[in-house]
């Protein structure tokens, strides 16, 4: 077994190996050495090798790729903003009293049709 460098999280590496076994692509000692050499290059380039390992594990990837930067946003407020923008974009004539009366009449006809079928 090849010893892990100090900069690699043993738990992250163990999860990566377990994922490889689950997808029926276990690593040989030669592949382990190649992966560790790649992660050394990643570290030398100023990146976090553990982030690369985690990305590969989560994505069920055989190889390591630079993780995409994920911006954490307030999705709830973003969705609320989108809803408000959509409602503001609706034309005023769609919410006129005549249109509301027309929709109410259609709804009433639909309900009575449903009652007749049931």
N, C-alpha and C positions, 0 to 999 in steps of 0.2 A: 504494500500500500504506500502510495506517495504521500509524504507529509504535506499538509497545507501551509502556505505562507501565513505569517501572522496577520496580514491585512485582510485575509478572507475570513468571513464569519462562518464558523463550522456548521452552524444551524442552516444557514442559507445554502451552503454546499451540500449538506445532507439532504435538504429538501429537493435540490436540483437532481442529485443522484436518484432519489426515490421517484421523482417524476419520470426520469429516463427509464427506470425499471418498469413503472406503470405503463408507459407507452411501448414497452417491449423493445427498447433501444439502450440496453445497459452499456456502460462505458468500460472499455478495456484500459489497462494501465497506460498504453500508448496514447489513447485519446485523453486520458486524465492529464498527462504531461503536456499535450498540445493545448488543452483548455487552460491550464495554469500558465503556460507561456503567453497565451493570448491575453489573459487577465493581467499579467505583468505589464504587457504593452499598454493595456487600458489604463493601469495605474500610473505608468510613466507618462502617459499623455495627460494626466491630471483628472481623470475620471474616477468615479467610485466603482470599483469592480463588483462590490456587493449589490449595487443597484442593477448592474448588468445581469448578475446571477438571478436576482429576484425577477427581473423582467423575463428572462428565459424560462424560469420555472412557471411563472403565472401564464405565460403565453404558450407553454408546452413546446418550446423551441429546442431543437437539438444544438443550435449554435448560439453564440452571444451576439447581441446587437445593442447599439446604443439606445437606451430607453428614451421615449419621447417625453418632452417636458409636458407635464399635465398641470394645467392651470386650475386651481381650485376656486370655483366661483360660487356665489350664492344662487343656487339654482332656483330656489323658491322665489326670490325677488326677481330673478331673471324671467321666470315664467310669468310672474305677476306683471312685469313690465311689458312682456310680449302680449299678454292678454289686454292690457290697457291700450297698447298701440293698435291692436286689432280692432278693439271696440271703437277707438277714435277714428280709425280709417273707414268705418262703415258710414255709408251716406245717410244723411238725415231723413231722406224720403222713405227709407226702409222702416223707420220707426214712427211714421205718421199715424195719427188716430185712425185714418181709413185703413191703413195696412194692418194695424192691430185688430181692428174689427174684422177684417177679412180672415186673418189667421184664427181668431176666436171662432168664426163661423165654420172654417174648415175643421177645426178641432172638435167642435160640437157634432158635425156630421160624421166624423171618424168615430167618435165615441158611440153615437147611436148605431152606426153600422156594426160596431164590435158587439154591442148589446144584442142586436138581432141575431148575430151569428152564434153567440154564446147561449 
